[in-house]
Amino acid sequence: MTAPVRPAAPRRNRPGLLAQFVLQWLWPPVWAAVALALGLLTALAPAGLSPPLAWLNPWRAVLTWPRFRLEWAADPAGWDAYATGRIRARIAAAERRPAAHRARDADGAPVLAVTVPARLFRGVGPDRAAAVAEGWTAEVRGTGREQWSPGALHLRRPLPQPGR
């Protein structure tokens, strides 16, 4: 008999999860004000000020209903299906549009690069997330915290060399 699959990260506390889900609906007006102020600051500031585009993404902090239910239940099988679907979707998007996901490896060779944020594989952990991405080199980059808290899973695959 095998041991039950356990989530890779500690379960989030329910009051905090519920507070995030309820209070996130106050976020869009705050985000709009911050984005407007940041846009004005960027337009009026001297050259060289360019904030990362991720700062302007309002969906980055939103907890969707399916993910809320998944984190509330903390079902390992549900997390596995969720993470597998999200990782494979990101890989498929990169393979459909390789020019948008092109990067350079340490030796300068062109590679196809995909970044998967930790929120998409929190319940299965980086090992299982890397196993889903067969044929890709996986690297987990942490956030610097002492506890298990990867920042993202970086996937890379060599691009085929054009025929000469």
DSSP file with accessible surface (Angstrom, degrees, kcal/mol):
  #  RESIDUE AA STRUCTURE BP1 BP2  ACC     N-H-->O    O-->H-N    N-H-->O    O-->H-N    TCO  KAPPA ALPHA  PHI   PSI    X-CA   Y-CA   Z-CA
    1    1 A M              0   0  237      0, 0.0     2,-0.2     0, 0.0     0, 0.0   0.000 360.0 360.0 360.0 131.8    0.0    0.0    0.0
    2    2 A T        -     0   0  130      1,-0.1     3,-0.1     3,-0.0     0, 0.0  -0.572 360.0-105.6 -89.6 154.8    1.4    3.4   -1.0
    3    3 A A        -     0   0   81     -2,-0.2    -1,-0.1     1,-0.1     3,-0.1  -0.435  44.8 -96.5 -74.1 148.4    1.4    6.5    1.2
    4    4 A P        -     0   0  100      0, 0.0     2,-0.3     0, 0.0    -1,-0.1  -0.346  42.9-103.0 -64.8 147.7   -1.1    9.2    0.3
    5    5 A V        -     0   0  114     -3,-0.1    72,-0.1     1,-0.0    -3,-0.0  -0.543  39.0-155.6 -71.6 131.1    0.2   12.0   -1.8
    6    6 A R        -     0   0  200     -2,-0.3    69,-0.1    70,-0.1    -1,-0.0  -0.841  23.3-101.7-107.9 148.3    0.8   15.1    0.3
    7    7 A P        -     0   0   50      0, 0.0   117,-0.2     0, 0.0   116,-0.1  -0.347  26.2-132.8 -64.1 149.5    0.8   18.7   -0.9
    8    8 A A  S    S+     0   0   44    115,-1.0   115,-0.2   113,-0.2   116,-0.1   0.783  87.4  48.7 -77.0 -28.0    4.3   20.1   -1.3
    9    9 A A  S    S-     0   0   11    113,-0.6     3,-0.1     1,-0.1   140,-0.1  -0.808  99.4 -92.8-110.6 154.5    3.6   23.3    0.5
   10   10 A P        -     0   0  100      0, 0.0     2,-0.1     0, 0.0    -2,-0.1  -0.330  52.1 -97.6 -62.4 146.4    1.9   23.9    3.8
   11   11 A R        -     0   0  126      1,-0.1     2,-0.1    -4,-0.1     3,-0.1  -0.421  39.3-115.0 -65.4 137.5   -1.8   24.4    3.5
   12   12 A R        -     0   0   61     59,-0.2     2,-0.1    -2,-0.1    -1,-0.1  -0.480  37.2-100.6 -71.6 145.1   -2.8   28.1    3.6
   13   13 A N     >  -     0   0  108     -2,-0.1     4,-2.1     1,-0.1     5,-0.2  -0.400  26.4-130.4 -70.5 142.7   -4.8   29.1    6.6
   14   14 A R  H  > S+     0   0  100      1,-0.2     4,-2.8     2,-0.2     5,-0.2   0.882 102.4  53.0 -66.2 -41.3   -8.5   29.3    5.9
   15   15 A P  H  > S+     0   0   99      0, 0.0     4,-2.6     0, 0.0    -1,-0.2   0.935 112.7  46.2 -60.6 -40.9   -9.2   32.8    7.4
   16   16 A G  H  > S+     0   0   30      2,-0.2     4,-2.4     1,-0.2    -2,-0.2   0.901 113.1  49.6 -66.3 -38.4   -6.3   34.3    5.4
   17   17 A L  H  X S+     0   0    0     -4,-2.1     4,-2.3     2,-0.2    -1,-0.2   0.934 112.9  46.3 -65.1 -45.0   -7.5   32.5    2.2
   18   18 A L  H  X S+     0   0   79     -4,-2.8     4,-2.6     2,-0.2     5,-0.3   0.916 111.8  51.6 -65.3 -40.5  -11.1   33.7    2.8
   19   19 A A  H  X S+     0   0   45     -4,-2.6     4,-2.9    -5,-0.2     5,-0.3   0.919 110.1  49.4 -63.3 -41.6   -9.9   37.3    3.5
   20   20 A Q  H  X S+     0   0   57     -4,-2.4     4,-1.5     1,-0.2    -1,-0.2   0.932 112.2  48.1 -62.5 -43.6   -7.8   37.3    0.3
   21   21 A F  H  < S+     0   0   33     -4,-2.3     4,-0.3     2,-0.2    -2,-0.2   0.913 118.4  39.0 -65.7 -41.0  -10.8   36.1   -1.7
   22   22 A V  H >< S+     0   0   86     -4,-2.6     3,-1.1     1,-0.2    -2,-0.2   0.936 118.2  46.2 -75.7 -44.9  -13.3   38.6   -0.3
   23   23 A L  H >< S+     0   0  103     -4,-2.9     3,-1.9    -5,-0.3     4,-0.4   0.679  92.0  80.2 -75.8 -15.4  -10.9   41.6   -0.1
   24   24 A Q  G >< S+     0   0   15     -4,-1.5     3,-1.1     1,-0.3    -1,-0.2   0.752  80.7  68.4 -64.3 -20.1   -9.6   41.2   -3.6
   25   25 A W  G <  S+     0   0  148     -3,-1.1    -1,-0.3    -4,-0.3    -2,-0.2   0.661  94.6  56.4 -75.2 -11.7  -12.7   42.9   -5.0
   26   26 A L  G <> S+     0   0  117     -3,-1.9     4,-1.0     1,-0.1    -1,-0.3   0.604  92.1  77.5 -85.8 -13.0  -11.5   46.1   -3.4
   27   27 A W  H <> S+     0   0   93     -3,-1.1     4,-3.4    -4,-0.4     5,-0.3   0.862  76.2  67.5 -69.1 -41.2   -8.2   45.8   -5.4
   28   28 A P  H  > S+     0   0   65      0, 0.0     4,-2.6     0, 0.0    -1,-0.2   0.907 103.0  44.9 -54.6 -44.3   -9.3   46.9   -8.9
   29   29 A P  H  > S+     0   0   88      0, 0.0     4,-2.1     0, 0.0    -2,-0.2   0.920 116.3  47.1 -65.7 -37.1  -10.0   50.6   -7.9
   30   30 A V  H  X S+     0   0   78     -4,-1.0     4,-2.5     2,-0.2     5,-0.2   0.934 112.8  49.7 -65.7 -43.8   -6.7   50.7   -6.0
   31   31 A W  H  X S+     0   0   65     -4,-3.4     4,-3.1     1,-0.2     5,-0.3   0.912 108.8  52.5 -61.0 -42.8   -4.9   49.1   -8.9
   32   32 A A  H  X S+     0   0   47     -4,-2.6     4,-2.4    -5,-0.3    -1,-0.2   0.919 111.0  46.9 -61.1 -42.3   -6.4   51.6  -11.3
   33   33 A A  H  X S+     0   0   61     -4,-2.1     4,-2.5     2,-0.2    -2,-0.2   0.927 114.7  46.1 -66.2 -43.1   -5.2   54.5   -9.2
   34   34 A V  H  X S+     0   0   81     -4,-2.5     4,-2.9     2,-0.2     5,-0.2   0.921 113.2  49.5 -66.0 -43.0   -1.7   53.0   -8.8
   35   35 A A  H  X S+     0   0   21     -4,-3.1     4,-2.6    -5,-0.2    -2,-0.2   0.915 112.1  48.3 -63.7 -40.2   -1.4   52.2  -12.5
   36   36 A L  H  X S+     0   0  118     -4,-2.4     4,-2.6    -5,-0.3    -2,-0.2   0.940 113.6  46.4 -65.0 -45.8   -2.5   55.7  -13.5
   37   37 A A  H  X S+     0   0   59     -4,-2.5     4,-2.7     1,-0.2    -2,-0.2   0.920 114.0  48.3 -63.7 -41.4    0.0   57.3  -11.0
   38   38 A L  H  X S+     0   0   32     -4,-2.9     4,-2.5     2,-0.2    -1,-0.2   0.900 111.3  50.6 -66.2 -39.9    2.7   55.0  -12.3
   39   39 A G  H  X S+     0   0   39     -4,-2.6     4,-2.3    -5,-0.2    -2,-0.2   0.920 112.4  46.2 -62.7 -44.0    1.9   55.8  -15.9
   40   40 A L  H  X S+     0   0   96     -4,-2.6     4,-2.5     2,-0.2     5,-0.2   0.918 112.6  50.5 -64.7 -41.5    2.0   59.6  -15.2
   41   41 A L  H  X S+     0   0  102     -4,-2.7     4,-1.8     1,-0.2    -2,-0.2   0.915 111.7  48.1 -62.6 -41.3    5.2   59.2  -13.3
   42   42 A T  H  < S+     0   0   47     -4,-2.5    -1,-0.2     1,-0.2    -2,-0.2   0.899 113.9  46.6 -66.2 -40.3    6.8   57.3  -16.1
   43   43 A A  H  < S+     0   0   80     -4,-2.3    -2,-0.2     1,-0.2    -1,-0.2   0.871 120.3  37.6 -70.6 -35.7    5.6   59.8  -18.7
   44   44 A L  H  < S+     0   0  146     -4,-2.5    -2,-0.2    -5,-0.2    -1,-0.2   0.630  98.8  91.8 -92.5 -15.7    6.8   62.8  -16.8
   45   45 A A  S  < S-     0   0   27     -4,-1.8     3,-0.1    -5,-0.2     4,-0.1  -0.365  88.6 -89.8 -77.2 160.2   10.0   61.4  -15.3
   46   46 A P    >   -     0   0  113      0, 0.0     3,-1.0     0, 0.0    -1,-0.1  -0.218  63.1 -73.1 -62.5 161.1   13.3   61.8  -17.1
   47   47 A A  T 3  S+     0   0  108      1,-0.2     3,-0.1    -3,-0.1    -4,-0.0  -0.148 113.0  52.6 -56.1 148.0   14.3   59.1  -19.5
   48   48 A G  T 3  S+     0   0   78      1,-0.3     2,-0.8    -3,-0.1    -1,-0.2   0.228  71.8 115.4 110.3 -13.8   15.3   55.7  -18.0
   49   49 A L    <   +     0   0   78     -3,-1.0    -1,-0.3    -7,-0.2    -4,-0.1  -0.796  29.7 150.1 -91.7 109.6   12.3   55.1  -15.8
   50   50 A S        -     0   0  100     -2,-0.8     3,-0.1    -3,-0.1    -3,-0.0  -0.816  30.9-152.1-141.5 101.0   10.5   52.0  -17.0
   51   51 A P        -     0   0   26      0, 0.0     5,-0.1     0, 0.0    -2,-0.0  -0.339  35.7 -90.4 -69.7 153.5    8.7   49.8  -14.5
   52   52 A P    >   -     0   0   66      0, 0.0     3,-1.5     0, 0.0     4,-0.4  -0.352  30.4-126.8 -61.3 142.7    8.2   46.1  -15.2
   53   53 A L  G >  S+     0   0  145      1,-0.3     3,-1.4     2,-0.2     4,-0.2   0.774 105.1  72.5 -63.7 -24.3    5.0   45.4  -17.1
   54   54 A A  G >  S+     0   0   49      1,-0.3     3,-1.4     2,-0.2    -1,-0.3   0.804  86.8  64.8 -62.0 -26.2    4.1   42.8  -14.4
   55   55 A W  G <  S+     0   0  148     -3,-1.5    -1,-0.3     1,-0.3    -2,-0.2   0.789 100.5  51.3 -64.9 -26.9    3.4   45.7  -12.1
   56   56 A L  G <  S+     0   0   66     -3,-1.4    -1,-0.3    -4,-0.4    -2,-0.2   0.330  83.6 104.5 -94.0   7.7    0.5   46.8  -14.4
   57   57 A N    X   -     0   0   72     -3,-1.4     3,-1.1     1,-0.2     4,-0.3  -0.782  47.0-173.6 -92.9 106.5   -1.1   43.3  -14.5
   58   58 A P  G >  S+     0   0   32      0, 0.0     3,-0.7     0, 0.0     4,-0.2   0.765  80.4  62.3 -72.6 -20.8   -4.2   43.4  -12.2
   59   59 A W  G >  S+     0   0  179      1,-0.2     3,-0.7     2,-0.2    -2,-0.0   0.597  79.9  85.7 -81.5  -7.5   -4.9   39.7  -12.6
   60   60 A R  G <  S+     0   0  123     -3,-1.1    -1,-0.2     1,-0.2    -5,-0.0   0.836  98.6  33.8 -62.3 -34.4   -1.6   38.8  -11.0
   61   61 A A  G <  S+     0   0   55     -3,-0.7     2,-0.3    -4,-0.3    -1,-0.2   0.420  90.9 116.2-103.3   1.4   -3.0   38.9   -7.5
   62   62 A V    <   -     0   0   24     -3,-0.7     2,-0.7    -4,-0.2   -41,-0.1  -0.541  53.9-149.8 -79.4 133.3   -6.6   37.7   -8.2
   63   63 A L        -     0   0    0     -2,-0.3   -39,-0.1   -43,-0.2    -2,-0.1  -0.899  20.5-146.1-100.1 106.4   -7.6   34.4   -6.6
   64   64 A T     >  -     0   0   64     -2,-0.7     4,-2.7     1,-0.1     5,-0.2  -0.279  22.2-109.3 -71.3 162.3  -10.2   32.9   -9.0
   65   65 A W  H  > S+     0   0  132      1,-0.2     4,-2.6     2,-0.2     5,-0.2   0.927 117.7  49.9 -60.3 -45.9  -13.1   30.8   -7.7
   66   66 A P  H  > S+     0   0   66      0, 0.0     4,-2.1     0, 0.0    -1,-0.2   0.927 114.3  44.7 -61.0 -40.2  -11.6   27.5   -9.0
   67   67 A R  H  > S+     0   0   13      2,-0.2     4,-2.9     1,-0.2     5,-0.2   0.878 110.8  54.3 -72.3 -33.4   -8.3   28.2   -7.3
   68   68 A F  H  X S+     0   0   17     -4,-2.7     4,-2.4     2,-0.2    -1,-0.2   0.953 110.9  45.8 -60.5 -47.9  -10.0   29.3   -4.1
   69   69 A R  H  X S+     0   0  137     -4,-2.6     4,-2.3     1,-0.2     5,-0.2   0.901 112.9  51.3 -61.5 -40.2  -11.9   26.0   -4.0
   70   70 A L  H  X>S+     0   0   20     -4,-2.1     4,-2.2    -5,-0.2     5,-0.6   0.934 113.5  42.7 -63.9 -46.3   -8.8   24.1   -4.7
   71   71 A E  H  <5S+     0   0    8     -4,-2.9    -1,-0.2     2,-0.2    -2,-0.2   0.841 112.6  54.7 -71.3 -30.5   -6.8   25.8   -2.0
   72   72 A W  H  <5S+     0   0   81     -4,-2.4    -2,-0.2    -5,-0.2    -1,-0.2   0.930 116.5  36.3 -65.9 -45.0   -9.7   25.6    0.5
   73   73 A A  H  <5S-     0   0   60     -4,-2.3    -2,-0.2    -5,-0.2    -1,-0.2   0.792  89.2-154.1 -78.6 -30.1  -10.0   21.8    0.0
   74   74 A A  T  <5 +     0   0   19     -4,-2.2    -3,-0.1    -5,-0.2    -4,-0.1   0.880  26.1 173.0  54.8  42.3   -6.2   21.2   -0.3
   75   75 A D     >< -     0   0   80     -5,-0.6     4,-2.6     1,-0.2     5,-0.2  -0.717  27.6-152.2 -83.4 118.1   -6.9   18.1   -2.4
   76   76 A P  H  > S+     0   0   31      0, 0.0     4,-2.3     0, 0.0    -1,-0.2   0.884  96.1  50.2 -59.9 -38.7   -3.5   16.7   -3.7
   77   77 A A  H  > S+     0   0   68      2,-0.2     4,-2.2     1,-0.2     5,-0.2   0.902 111.3  48.9 -67.1 -38.8   -5.2   15.1   -6.8
   78   78 A G  H  > S+     0   0   21      1,-0.2     4,-2.6     2,-0.2    -1,-0.2   0.912 111.3  49.6 -64.8 -42.0   -7.0   18.3   -7.6
   79   79 A W  H  X S+     0   0    9     -4,-2.6     4,-3.1     2,-0.2     5,-0.3   0.892 108.9  53.1 -62.7 -40.3   -3.8   20.3   -7.2
   80   80 A D  H  X S+     0   0   53     -4,-2.3     4,-2.5    -5,-0.2     5,-0.2   0.943 111.8  44.4 -62.1 -45.2   -2.0   17.8   -9.5
   81   81 A A  H  X S+     0   0   68     -4,-2.2     4,-2.3     2,-0.2    -2,-0.2   0.918 115.8  48.4 -65.0 -42.0   -4.7   18.2  -12.2
   82   82 A Y  H  X S+     0   0   27     -4,-2.6     4,-2.3     2,-0.2    -2,-0.2   0.956 115.2  43.0 -62.7 -50.8   -4.7   22.0  -11.8
   83   83 A A  H  X S+     0   0    1     -4,-3.1     4,-2.8     1,-0.2     5,-0.3   0.915 113.3  52.1 -64.7 -43.0   -0.9   22.4  -11.9
   84   84 A T  H  X S+     0   0   17     -4,-2.5     4,-2.5    -5,-0.3     5,-0.2   0.934 111.3  47.4 -60.0 -45.1   -0.5   19.9  -14.8
   85   85 A G  H  X S+     0   0   36     -4,-2.3     4,-2.0    -5,-0.2    -1,-0.2   0.920 114.2  46.1 -62.7 -43.5   -3.0   21.8  -16.9
   86   86 A R  H  X S+     0   0   98     -4,-2.3     4,-2.0     2,-0.2    -2,-0.2   0.910 114.4  46.9 -68.5 -41.7   -1.5   25.2  -16.2
   87   87 A I  H  X S+     0   0    0     -4,-2.8     4,-2.3     2,-0.2     5,-0.2   0.945 113.6  47.6 -66.7 -45.6    2.1   24.1  -16.9
   88   88 A R  H  X S+     0   0  133     -4,-2.5     4,-2.7    -5,-0.3    -1,-0.2   0.873 109.9  53.9 -64.5 -34.1    1.1   22.3  -20.1
   89   89 A A  H  X S+     0   0   58     -4,-2.0     4,-2.3    -5,-0.2    -1,-0.2   0.913 109.5  47.6 -66.2 -40.5   -0.9   25.3  -21.3
   90   90 A R  H  X S+     0   0   90     -4,-2.0     4,-1.9     2,-0.2    -2,-0.2   0.896 113.0  48.5 -67.1 -39.2    2.1   27.6  -20.8
   91   91 A I  H  X S+     0   0   17     -4,-2.3     4,-2.3     2,-0.2    -2,-0.2   0.930 111.3  49.9 -65.6 -43.8    4.4   25.2  -22.6
   92   92 A A  H  X S+     0   0   35     -4,-2.7     4,-2.0     1,-0.2    -2,-0.2   0.904 109.6  51.5 -62.1 -40.1    1.9   24.9  -25.5
   93   93 A A  H  X S+     0   0   31     -4,-2.3     4,-1.8     1,-0.2    -1,-0.2   0.903 110.3  49.2 -63.4 -40.1    1.7   28.7  -25.7
   94   94 A A  H  < S+     0   0    0     -4,-1.9     7,-0.3     1,-0.2    -2,-0.2   0.889 111.1  49.3 -67.4 -37.6    5.5   29.0  -25.9
   95   95 A E  H  < S+     0   0   97     -4,-2.3    -1,-0.2     1,-0.2    -2,-0.2   0.824 110.9  50.4 -72.4 -29.5    5.6   26.3  -28.6
   96   96 A R  H  < S+     0   0  180     -4,-2.0    -1,-0.2     1,-0.2    -2,-0.2   0.833 124.6  28.1 -72.0 -35.9    2.9   28.1  -30.6
   97   97 A R    >X  +     0   0  165     -4,-1.8     3,-0.8    -5,-0.2     4,-0.7  -0.616  69.1 163.3-126.3  71.3    4.8   31.4  -30.4
   98   98 A P  G >4 S+     0   0   58      0, 0.0     3,-0.7     0, 0.0    15,-0.2   0.825  72.4  62.8 -63.2 -28.9    8.5   30.7  -30.1
   99   99 A A  G >4 S+     0   0   90      1,-0.2     3,-0.8     2,-0.2    -5,-0.1   0.868 102.1  51.1 -65.1 -32.2    9.5   34.2  -31.0
  100  100 A A  G <4 S+     0   0   57     -3,-0.8    -1,-0.2     1,-0.2    -6,-0.1   0.702 116.4  40.4 -76.7 -18.6    7.8   35.6  -27.9
  101  101 A H  G << S+     0   0   59     -4,-0.7    12,-3.1    -3,-0.7     2,-0.2   0.112  83.9 130.3-116.3  19.3    9.5   33.1  -25.6
  102  102 A R  E <   +A  112   0A 137     -3,-0.8     2,-0.3    10,-0.2    10,-0.2  -0.541  26.0 157.7 -78.2 138.5   13.0   33.1  -27.1
  103  103 A A  E     -A  111   0A  29      8,-2.7     8,-2.7    -2,-0.2     2,-0.4  -0.864  37.8-105.4-145.2 179.2   15.9   33.6  -24.7
  104  104 A R  E     -A  110   0A 149     -2,-0.3     5,-0.1     6,-0.2     2,-0.0  -0.935  26.3-135.3-115.4 139.4   19.6   33.0  -24.6
  105  105 A D    >   -     0   0   70      4,-2.9     3,-1.8    -2,-0.4     6,-0.0  -0.221  39.8 -90.4 -79.4 175.8   21.3   30.2  -22.6
  106  106 A A  T 3  S+     0   0  108      1,-0.3    -1,-0.1     2,-0.1    -2,-0.0   0.847 130.6  48.1 -59.6 -33.0   24.4   30.8  -20.5
  107  107 A D  T 3  S-     0   0  128      2,-0.1    -1,-0.3     1,-0.0    -2,-0.0   0.386 123.7-104.1 -89.8   5.1   26.6   29.8  -23.5
  108  108 A G  S <  S+     0   0   36     -3,-1.8    -2,-0.1     1,-0.3     3,-0.0   0.421  73.9 140.8  91.9  -0.9   24.6   32.1  -25.8
  109  109 A A        -     0   0   35      1,-0.1    -4,-2.9    -5,-0.1    -1,-0.3  -0.495  59.3-105.6 -75.1 143.3   22.6   29.4  -27.6
  110  110 A P  E     +A  104   0A  15      0, 0.0    49,-1.8     0, 0.0     2,-0.3  -0.463  45.8 177.2 -71.1 136.8   19.0   30.3  -28.3
  111  111 A V  E     -AB 103 158A   2     -8,-2.7    -8,-2.7    47,-0.2     2,-0.5  -0.935  34.6-117.2-134.4 159.9   16.4   28.5  -26.1
  112  112 A L  E     -AB 102 157A   1     45,-3.5    45,-1.8    -2,-0.3     2,-0.4  -0.880  39.2-163.1 -95.0 125.3   12.7   28.5  -25.6
  113  113 A A  E     + B   0 156A  21    -12,-3.1     2,-0.4    -2,-0.5    43,-0.2  -0.940  15.2 179.2-121.7 136.5   12.0   29.8  -22.1
  114  114 A V  E     - B   0 155A   5     41,-2.6    41,-3.4    -2,-0.4     2,-0.5  -0.998  12.5-155.5-133.2 135.6    8.8   29.5  -20.0
  115  115 A T  E     - B   0 154A  66     -2,-0.4    39,-0.2    39,-0.2    -2,-0.0  -0.957   5.6-167.5-113.4 128.3    8.3   30.9  -16.4
  116  116 A V  E     - B   0 153A   0     37,-2.9    37,-2.8    -2,-0.5     5,-0.1  -0.957  20.5-133.2-114.9 113.5    5.7   29.2  -14.2
  117  117 A P  E >   - B   0 152A  23      0, 0.0     3,-1.9     0, 0.0     4,-0.4  -0.309  20.0-116.8 -66.0 151.9    4.9   31.2  -11.0
  118  118 A A  G >> S+     0   0   18     33,-1.4     3,-1.4     1,-0.3     4,-0.8   0.783 108.5  71.8 -60.6 -27.3    4.8   29.3   -7.8
  119  119 A R  G 34 S+     0   0   67      1,-0.3    -1,-0.3    32,-0.2     4,-0.2   0.765  95.2  55.3 -63.0 -20.8    1.1   30.0   -7.3
  120  120 A L  G <4 S+     0   0   11     -3,-1.9    -1,-0.3     1,-0.2    -2,-0.2   0.655 121.1  25.4 -86.2 -17.1    0.3   27.6  -10.1
  121  121 A F  T X> S+     0   0    0     -3,-1.4     4,-2.2    -4,-0.4     3,-1.3   0.177  81.2 120.7-130.4  21.2    2.1   24.6   -8.6
  122  122 A R  T 3< S+     0   0   55     -4,-0.8  -113,-0.6     1,-0.3  -114,-0.2   0.870  77.0  49.2 -54.1 -42.5    2.0   25.4   -4.9
  123  123 A G  T 34 S+     0   0    4      1,-0.2  -115,-1.0    -4,-0.2    -1,-0.3   0.651 118.4  36.4 -78.2 -14.3    0.1   22.2   -4.0
  124  124 A V  T <> S-     0   0   22     -3,-1.3     4,-0.6  -117,-0.2    -2,-0.2   0.621 102.6-133.3-111.6 -18.9    2.4   19.8   -5.9
  125  125 A G  H  X  -     0   0    1     -4,-2.2     4,-1.9    -7,-0.2     5,-0.2   0.044  30.9 -72.5  85.4 164.1    5.8   21.3   -5.4
  126  126 A P  H  > S+     0   0   16      0, 0.0     4,-2.5     0, 0.0     5,-0.2   0.811 124.6  60.1 -67.8 -30.0    8.6   22.1   -7.8
  127  127 A D  H  > S+     0   0  144      2,-0.2     4,-1.8     1,-0.2    -2,-0.1   0.947 110.4  40.3 -64.6 -46.4    9.6   18.4   -8.3
  128  128 A R  H  X S+     0   0   93     -4,-0.6     4,-1.7     2,-0.2    -1,-0.2   0.899 114.2  54.1 -68.6 -38.2    6.2   17.4   -9.7
  129  129 A A  H  X S+     0   0    0     -4,-1.9     4,-1.1     1,-0.2    -2,-0.2   0.914 109.7  47.6 -62.6 -40.4    6.0   20.6  -11.7
  130  130 A A  H  < S+     0   0   30     -4,-2.5     6,-0.2     1,-0.2    -1,-0.2   0.868 108.1  55.9 -68.3 -34.0    9.3   19.9  -13.3
  131  131 A A  H  < S+     0   0   51     -4,-1.8     3,-0.2     1,-0.2    -1,-0.2   0.836 101.5  57.5 -67.5 -31.6    8.3   16.3  -14.0
  132  132 A V  H  < S+     0   0    8     -4,-1.7     2,-1.7     1,-0.2    -1,-0.2   0.876  96.6  66.5 -64.5 -35.0    5.2   17.6  -15.9
  133  133 A A  S >< S-     0   0    3     -4,-1.1     3,-1.7    -3,-0.2    -1,-0.2  -0.447  78.9-173.9 -88.2  67.6    7.5   19.5  -18.2
  134  134 A E  T 3   +     0   0  157     -2,-1.7     3,-0.1     1,-0.3    -3,-0.1  -0.351  68.5  21.1 -64.2 137.6    9.1   16.5  -19.9
  135  135 A G  T 3  S+     0   0   71      1,-0.3     2,-0.4    -2,-0.0    -1,-0.3   0.449 103.4 104.6  85.3  -1.3   12.0   17.4  -22.2
  136  136 A W  S <  S-     0   0   26     -3,-1.7     2,-0.5    -6,-0.2    -1,-0.3  -0.890  73.1-122.8-112.0 145.8   12.5   20.8  -20.6
  137  137 A T  E     -C  156   0A 101     19,-3.3    19,-2.1    -2,-0.4     2,-0.4  -0.756  33.3-154.4 -85.1 125.9   15.3   21.7  -18.2
  138  138 A A  E     +C  155   0A  39     -2,-0.5     2,-0.4    17,-0.2    17,-0.2  -0.854  17.7 178.4-109.7 139.7   13.8   23.0  -15.0
  139  139 A E  E     -C  154   0A  94     15,-2.0    15,-3.3    -2,-0.4     2,-0.6  -0.991  17.3-148.2-137.8 126.7   15.3   25.4  -12.5
  140  140 A V  E     -C  153   0A  66     -2,-0.4     2,-0.6    13,-0.2    13,-0.2  -0.856  11.1-162.5 -96.2 124.5   13.5   26.6   -9.3
  141  141 A R  E     -C  152   0A 105     11,-2.3    10,-2.3    -2,-0.6    11,-1.5  -0.940  14.3-143.6-108.8 122.5   14.5   30.1   -8.3
  142  142 A G  E     -C  150   0A  61     -2,-0.6     6,-0.1     8,-0.3    -1,-0.0  -0.163  15.8-127.4 -80.5 174.8   13.6   30.9   -4.7
  143  143 A T        -     0   0   67      6,-1.1     3,-0.1     2,-0.1    -1,-0.1   0.426  51.7-106.2 -99.2  -4.6   12.4   34.1   -3.1
  144  144 A G  S    S+     0   0   71      1,-0.3     2,-0.1     5,-0.1    -2,-0.0   0.427  76.5 134.2  92.9  -0.9   15.1   34.2   -0.5
  145  145 A R        -     0   0  159      4,-0.3    -1,-0.3     2,-0.1     4,-0.2  -0.478  62.2-126.5 -79.8 158.2   12.7   33.2    2.4
  146  146 A E  S    S+     0   0  194     -2,-0.1    -1,-0.1    -3,-0.1     2,-0.1   0.839  89.3  66.8 -74.0 -32.6   13.8   30.5    4.8
  147  147 A Q  S    S-     0   0  131      1,-0.1     2,-0.5     2,-0.1    -2,-0.1  -0.347 109.2 -73.9 -84.2 170.0   10.7   28.3    4.3
  148  148 A W  S    S+     0   0   97      1,-0.1    -1,-0.1    -2,-0.1    -2,-0.1  -0.485  76.6 135.4 -63.8 111.9    9.8   26.5    1.1
  149  149 A S        -     0   0   28     -2,-0.5    -6,-1.1    -4,-0.2    -4,-0.3  -0.418  33.8-166.7-160.6  75.4    8.6   29.2   -1.1
  150  150 A P  E     - C   0 142A   9      0, 0.0    -8,-0.3     0, 0.0   -32,-0.2  -0.382  14.9-147.8 -67.4 147.0    9.9   29.1   -4.6
  151  151 A G  E     -     0   0A  31    -10,-2.3   -33,-1.4     1,-0.3     2,-0.3   0.903  69.7 -30.3 -78.0 -42.6    9.5   32.2   -6.6
  152  152 A A  E     -BC 117 141A  11    -11,-1.5   -11,-2.3   -35,-0.2     2,-0.6  -0.984  51.5-113.8-168.8 161.9    9.0   30.5  -10.0
  153  153 A L  E     -BC 116 140A   0    -37,-2.8   -37,-2.9    -2,-0.3     2,-0.6  -0.943  29.9-155.6-106.4 121.0    9.9   27.5  -12.0
  154  154 A H  E     -BC 115 139A  31    -15,-3.3   -15,-2.0    -2,-0.6     2,-0.4  -0.903   9.4-166.6-102.8 119.5   12.0   28.4  -15.1
  155  155 A L  E     -BC 114 138A   1    -41,-3.4   -41,-2.6    -2,-0.6     2,-0.4  -0.883   7.0-179.0-107.7 137.9   11.8   25.9  -17.9
  156  156 A R  E     +BC 113 137A  60    -19,-2.1   -19,-3.3    -2,-0.4   -43,-0.2  -0.991   8.7 177.2-137.6 144.7   14.2   26.0  -20.9
  157  157 A R  E     -B  112   0A  69    -45,-1.8   -45,-3.5    -2,-0.4   -21,-0.1  -0.988  36.6-107.2-144.7 134.7   14.5   23.9  -24.0
  158  158 A P  E     -B  111   0A  92      0, 0.0   -47,-0.2     0, 0.0     3,-0.0  -0.328  32.8-126.3 -62.0 140.9   17.0   24.3  -26.9
  159  159 A L        -     0   0   21    -49,-1.8     2,-0.1     1,-0.1   -57,-0.0  -0.661  31.4-102.5 -82.7 143.6   15.6   25.7  -30.0
  160  160 A P        -     0   0  105      0, 0.0    -1,-0.1     0, 0.0   -49,-0.0  -0.429  38.3-116.1 -66.8 139.0   16.2   23.7  -33.2
  161  161 A Q        -     0   0  123     -2,-0.1     3,-0.1     1,-0.1     2,-0.0  -0.582  31.7-110.2 -75.6 136.5   19.0   25.2  -35.3
  162  162 A P        -     0   0  104      0, 0.0    -1,-0.1     0, 0.0     2,-0.0  -0.351  39.9 -97.3 -65.9 147.6   17.9   26.4  -38.7
  163  163 A G              0   0   81      1,-0.1     0, 0.0    -2,-0.0     0, 0.0  -0.338 360.0 360.0 -65.8 143.9   19.1   24.4  -41.7
  164  164 A R              0   0  281     -3,-0.1    -1,-0.1    -2,-0.0    -3,-0.0  -0.680 360.0 360.0 -96.3 360.0   22.2   25.8  -43.4
